[in-house]
Amino acid sequence: MKISTAGAWIITLLCFVSGILWPLGLIGICVSLYITVKNLTSRQSSKEDEELERQREIERKEIDMVRKSNEILLHLIQDEHREEGDR
């Protein structure tokens, strides 16, 4: 069973409020902090992964544009040499 960050904090607060279960509340704080930090770092990591993928896609498009440009230039040069050879 996976517990949400908010759920962990609510359970922790309920343990403290009850008075009798405050030792469980201390454990709950540790668990809640762990879940919170884990969620925050995973969000940042996924944002960095998305940005890296975006940059890679831009680089691929630039490489394709350069490749197409080079092919066009090569064909133009070949056509020019054929015209010179025909003269």
C-alpha positions, 0 to 999 in steps of 0.5 A: 500500500502506497501512502501519500505525503499528505496522508503520512502527515495527517496520520503523524498529526493524529498520533500526536493529538491522541497523546497516547500514541506520541511515540508513533508520531515521532516515527511518523515524522521520520517517515513523513519527512522521508516521503516528502523529500523523496517526492520533491527529489523525484519531481526535480529529477523528472523535470531535469530529464524532460529538459535534457530530452528537449535539448536532445530533440533540438540537437537532433533537429539541428543535425538533420537541418545541417545534413539536409543543407549539406546534401543540397550543397553537394547536389549544387556542386555536382550540377555545377561540375556537370555543367562545366564538363559539358562545356 
